[in-house]
Amino acid sequence: MFRSPSSASARLYERATRVMPGGNTRITVYHPPYPPYAARGRGATIVDVEGEERLDFFNNASSLIHGHADPDINAAVERQLELGVAFGMPTEAEVALGELLTTQIPSVEHVRFTNSGSEAVMMAIKAARAYTGRSKIAKFEGCYHGCYDFAEVSLATPQDLWDAADPPAAPYSSGTPREVLENVVVLRFNDLPSVERLLTRHRHELAAVLLDLMPAQAGLITASPPFLRRLRELTADYGILLIVDEIVSLRVAQGGMQSALGLRPDLTVAGKIIGGGFPVGAVGGSSEVMAVFDPRRPAKVPHHGTFNANPVTMVAGLTAMRKLGPETYQRLDRLGCALRAGLARALEAAEVPGQVTGAGSLFRVHMHRRPLSDYRSSVETPEERTRGEAVYRRLLERGIVVTPGLFGALSTPMGEGEIDACVDAFGSALRDL
């Protein structure tokens, strides 16, 4: 068991603390006293260094839509490794993946690749500023868009600031410059009167509104259609670009969450599944806006990057995306609906307060029954957080991997058996409470 003080995971963590602050290089995988360390994975299963097998419903922060060691992706990568891993020249693979994305996402006419979602968000913001000639951006409170200073403002607004009439621009990282906070307008998700007021007030200063249509960090709560329609009208009327973050939600449907909700943004950022398990990001949008990157003009936004569109990522991503036809999305959606319904039934049967959100292949369990509309309504009390972490630990013991916040994502190797196993383990964990 990885929790034994003498386990291989414990020893690896002790080594890690000698060379990494806190023993990790991404806070996503940290959970005290230490996490299980992975050894290998295949399909829907992940195996830790103790040899314990678990069903992986985390799938590396939802990026592995085809699970672990997909044979088609592996074969494509192996062929590319024989040809070379990186060049100081473009390759056909990036053209092919760009063609696929512009075909599948109606709002994306041109696209550029980056090495992460954070980079894609940063470049989208820079593009919006260059295109509009304005400097400020607006974003929604509690929504995660990567580690760019401007994008992470008010990611976790302290509750003692909630009494302010409008959401404050609060730093997430220590040392965030005051000038960053002064150039970010913070909005309330699904709160149309507040959004109308703030966009109108700042309409001459705002380059863009940054929006996740179903933000994972804020509870997988979907933006309401009336809210989206009015937001699109306002941004268009005021000349503010609408940037939609589909880094997680692209896996919900072909064309992403924007296609499912009938929205056409000016810019879209993508990542995770489009890399086939390798580091990736992309920013795309109308050819008019994306022209700010065009070096023939010269470019208003010079865009460098040694590993942008590296061929290993491109062939992996191309293979992964080609395997995602409409019927595959529909199958994942059916499994996701079954899982969310099963988890909700388990909460009811155990008489534990809770609810389940999500769409498509994504799910999130909340350990309370409060109405959910935005970040603040999803913030857990200390008691709720303790309950959720207890469920997380018991799920690990029963062979199920989700996040400590009880977020998860399905993969194509999964079927009804994996759904039933997750629901059964969740029900057992709730009974332990």
Buried (B, 14 or more C-beta within 10 A) or exposed (E): EBBEEEBBBBBBBEEBEEEEEEBBEEEEBBBEEBBBBBBEBBBBBBBBBBEBEBBBBBBBBBBBBBBBBBEBBBEBBEEBEEEEEEEEEEBEBBEBBBEBBBEBBEBBBBBBBBBBBBBBBBBBBBBBBBBBEBBBBBBBBBBBBBBBBBBBBBBBBEEEEEEEEBBBBBBBEEEBEEEBBEBBBBBBBBBBEBBBBBBEEBBEBBBBBBBBBBBBBBBBBBBBEEBBBBBBEBBEEBBBBBBBBBBBBBBBBBBBBBBBBEBBBBBBBBBBBBBBBBBBBBBBBBEEBBBBBBEEEEEBBEBEBEBBBBBBBBBBBBBBBBBBEEEBBEBBBBBBBBBBEBBBBBBEEBEBEBBBBBBBBBBBBBBBEBEBBBBBBBBBEEEBBEBBBBBBBBBBBBBBBBBBBBBBBBBBBBEEEBBEBBBBBBBBBBEEE
